[in-house]
Structures are given as C-alpha cells and as structure tokens.
Amino acid sequence: MSETHEVGRKSERWEQATALRPHALVTAVLELHWAAQFIASAGQTFAEPKADDSHRAMLWNHGLRAFVGVAFAGPYPFRLALRPDDLTLLLLDREDGILGSFALGGHTLDEGYEWLALGMATYRGGNPPVIERPEYDMPDHPVRAGARFSTEQGPALDVLSALFGSAAAVLDTRFSTRDDASIVRCWPHHFDIATLITLEEADDAEKVRTVGVGLAPMGGGYDHWYWYVTPWPYPDPDRLPALTEGGAWHTEGWTGAVLTGDEVHSLEPGERGRRIERFLTEAVEQATDLLA
C-alpha cells in the first residue's frame, strides 16, 4: 500500500469516526458501556482471574468490527463479542466463527444474561450457569433498572464503532512494536481503550514509571470523548511543558495531556487524523521526558 493511499485511508476512517459531534454520542456511549458489561461478566465468570483485571477486558477485532473478550471454557474455548454498530452480542468459537448472536435492541439486561447462560449450556452442556456481574460502579442509565436497550441509536452507534476501531488502529500501529507497551485493551469499567508504556519496573510501586495512552468516551471530568496521555507518577504541574500540537494539560484530580473530541471535530475532516497523530507523538515524548 502506497504512503499516499494509507494517509487517505486513515483520513477516511477518522471522517467516519467524527461524523457526529461528540456530544451527540452521549446516550449511545452509555448504552454501549452497559452492553460491554456482558463481556466483562463472561470473563469474570468463566476465565482465569488476572491480577491486572485483564480477564474482564476486551480487544478490538477489526475483521468483526467488534469488542472481543478473553477465551474461556478449556480446550474448546469460546469468546463473547459485542458488535457496536448494531448492539449485538456474538458467541464465538476458537476460530472466531459465530455460534450465536443476540441483538440487544428492544431487550433488557436480564434477557441478555439469560441468552448468554442458555448459550453456554447449549455449547458446554449441563444446566445454564449463573453469570456473575461486575461489582464496580457504572454510570447511571435506565437499563440498570430494567429498561430495554434502544433501537434508535443506529447513526451514533455507527460513529462509535468507527471511533473505537480507529483508536485501536492508531494505538496498534504506533505502539505494538514497542517492547515496553502493553496490548491495546478496552477496559469495561471506564470503557477506555488504551495501552500502558512501562518505562521502569520496580518492586516498590513508588518507583514504577509508566505512560498511559488511550481514548476515553467520557468521564474523568469530560462529558464527551477525548484522547489522553498520562505520566505516572504525576509530575508537578509547574513542570508541564507547552503542548504545541493541540490539546491541553489536565491537572484536576489527575494529570495528563488531553485532546478533546470537540477540538478534533472543530478541524477540517482531512486534518483530524493528522492532529491526533501529532498530539500523541508530542504528548508521549513530553510525558517520557517528565519521568526521566
């Protein structure tokens, strides 16, 4: 693929991911966040627990255009996936073949968990298992109290699918070759998709040096999506250098370089992806220097 074609493809991808203003995605983000808890539940119920909680996390599968959870259930493993653009759960075999699907639109959380339990009984044998549900706090939404998932979020879900897929592609491309960067995962609690660069490991937690890089759909003081680059330990705010490639330093409650969706959306469509790339390059370099 030529460099010109690749630049054009990235630009088109970010045009899709920013087709709607960030604030127009809020309701769909909340529903998608709650839908992602099915994957966290499957990992919590069936997978081997991991100290970093990655057994409840998700990867982005570009071929399926879906979040995919960890494998579980022994020598013939299954995985649970969530396709955002039509809010559909997928039960996958070990080769990512689709064994069953369940469109959440028009259904409740309890009905989704019932489908998952019956599916596991069908393919594993025995009685339907009790599916554990994550215990952490979640943003309030009517589905928590038994409301049905919406069937009217199609355009916003299309944009969110492109947004998470584009973010995963950027993070994979930029950081997958780094030995000190973790696998790109989406974490079901805060629903951010991110990698963690470990600059210095140590038994003493106070001596560990890391840089987190990711995209969050909201939260952390923001009511819409944003990119973040967070050095740890947090540096003195007085030492933070100027950001010349967009974004600003966030220092209330946590410290990190932030590029908001509003700022990205304010640019011409063809410039949006390039601004994100330049922001990440500069912010990661500055965060690394601050921790040196």
N, C-alpha and C positions, 0 to 999 in steps of 0.2 A: 504494500500500500504506500503510495507516494505521500510525502510530508504535507503537500497541499490538500490531498484528499482527506488525510487524517484530521487536519485542522478544520476542514469543512464538516466532517462527521461530528467532531466534538462540538462545534458551534451549533449544529442542528440539534444535537442531543440536549444542550442547555437551553435552546429555544423552547423545546418541548417541556423541559423541567421548570421553566419560568413563564409558561404561557398564561398563568393566572397570577394576580397579585398575591403575595404571601398571606395577607390577612383573609383572603377568600378561601384558604385551605384549612382554617382552624377546626371547623366542625368535622371535616373528613379526617384530619390528623387524629382527633380524639377517638373517633370510631376505629380507625386503623390501629391505634395504640391498644385499644381494648381487644381487638381481633388478634393482635400479636400475642396476647397472653395465652392463647391456646398452645402456641409453640413452646412458650416458657413452661406451661403446665405439663406438656408431654415430656420435656427434658427433665423436669423436676420429678415426675412420677416414674419414668422408665429408664433414664440414663444414669450412669455412674456420676455421683456428685463430684464437682471440681472445686478446689479452694477459691479459684477466681470467679466462680459462678458461671463459667462458660458453658456448662451443661444446659443452661437455660437460654443461652444466647442464640443468635441467628446469623447465617451467612446470606449474602445476596447471590442468587443464581441467575446469571444473565440469560441463559437459554430459556428458563421457565418464567423469567421476569417475576421472581418470587423470593420472599424470605424463606429460608430452609433451615430447620432446626438440626440438632445433632442426631446421629444414628443411635437407635436403641433396639432392644429385643434380641440380643445374642447373635448367633451365627447367620441368621437370615434377617438382617436389620431392616427397620423401617425408619422413615423420617416424615415429619409433618412439615408442610409448607403452607404459606399464605400468599396468594396472588393478589396484590393490592388493587389492580385496575378493575377487578370485578368482585373484590372482597370474598374470595373463595378459598376454603381450606382444601388442601390436597394431601392425601396419604400416599407416600411414595415407597417403592421398593428399593433395594440396594443399588439399582442401576437408574434410579430416578424415574422409573416408569410409574404412571399414575394408576394406583389401585382403586381409588375412590375420591370423590370430591363432594364438597358441601358449600353451596352459596349461602353466605351468612345474611344477605339482604332479606328482610322480612322475617328473620328468626331471632331468637333470644340467645343469650349466653348459655343458658341451661340446655337449650336444644342443640347448640354446637357441641357442648361437652357430652351430651347423650350420643350424638353421632360419632364422636371420637371413641367413646367407650365401646359402642357396638362394633365399630370398625376394628378395634384391637381384638375384641372377642372373636370376630369372624376370621381374622388372619392369624391369630395366635392360638385360638382355641380356648375353651373354658368360659367362665362367666365374664360378663363385662366388668372390667376393673374400675375401681374408684379413682378418678383422676384428681390429683392434688392441684390446688390453685395457689399461685404465688401469694405470699403474705404481705408484701411491701405495699406502700401507699400508691394509689393511682389517681390521676386527675378525675374529678367527678364528671359523670356523664349518665344520662338516663338508662343506658344499657346495664349499668351496675344494679339498678333497681328492677330490672326485668323488662325494660323496653326493648323493642325489636331494632335490629340494625337497619339503617336506612337503605332504601332502594333508589335514592335520588342524588347520590353523591358522585355519579359517574365521571363528569368532567374533572372534578377536584381529585378523585382517585387516580385518574389517568395522569395528571400532573404529578401527584405524589409518587406514583410508580416510576415515572421518568426522573424525578428528583432523587429518590433513593438509589436508583440504578446508576444515574450519572455520578453521584457522590461515591458509590462503591467503585466505579471505574476509575475516577480520579485517584482515590486512595490506593487502589491496587496498582495502578500504573506508576505512581510516584514513590511508593514505599515498599512494594513487595520484594524488591531486590536488596533492601537493607536488612542485614543480619540482626540489627537491634530493634526492628519494628515487628510488632505482633501481627497476627492475622487480622484482617479487617472484619469486624463483627458489628452487628446491631444488637444493642443491649435492651432487653424488654422493659426494664424499669424506667429509664429516662428516654428510651426509644431513640438514642443517638447512634449513628453508625460511625465507627472510629477505629483508629489504630493507636497503639501506645509505643512510643520510641523510648527504650530504656538506655539512657546514656551511661548510667553507673548503677550496678547492682551491689547490695550490701546486706549483711545480716541485720545491721542497725537500720531501721526504717527511716531514721532521720538523715541517713547518708545516701539514700536512694535518689537518683536524679532521672526524671522522666519528662517527656513532652507528649501530651495527648493531642491528637489531631482528628477532627471529625466534624460532622454536620448533625445538628440537633433540630428537630422540627418545631420546638418551642421549649419554654422552661428556662431556668437559670436567670430569671429576670427579663426574659423576652417572650413576647406573645406571638411570635412567628419564627420561621426557620432562620438559622444562622450557622456559619462556619466558625469554628473556634480552634485556637492553638494555645494550650495551657502548659506552661512550665511548672514543674514541681521539684522542690518546694517553691511556693510562690515568692517571687522576688519583691524587694522593696519597691513600692510604686514610684518612688522618686528616681529609680534607676531605669525606668522603662524608656526605651528609645522611641523616636518618632516612627510612625508607620507611613511610608511614602507610597505604598501600592494599594491603598484603600484600607478600610476598617479602622478600628479604634481599640484602645486597651480598656477592658472591663476590670474594675477593681473593687466592686461592692460584693462582698460575700465570697468571691473567688477572683482569681487573676488570670487573664488570658487575652489574647488578641482575638477580636471578633469582627467578622464581616457579615452584616445582616442581609437577609433576603431583600429588604426594601432597597438597600444600597445597590445590590446586584440588579434588581428589577428596574432601577432608575436608568441603567445604561442601555445603549442600543443593543438589540438582541445578539448581534455578532460579536460584541465586546464582552458579554457576560462571562463566558467560559474563560476567556483570557484573563479577566480581572481576578477570578477565583484562583487560577494557576499562579499569577504573580503574587497575590496576597499570601497564599500558602508557602511559596518559596521564601519570601521575605520573613514572614512571621516565624517559620520553623528555624531559619537561620538566627533570628534575633533571640528566640527562646533558648536555643542551644548556647549561644554566646552568654546569655544571662546566667546560665547554670555552670559555665566553665569555671 
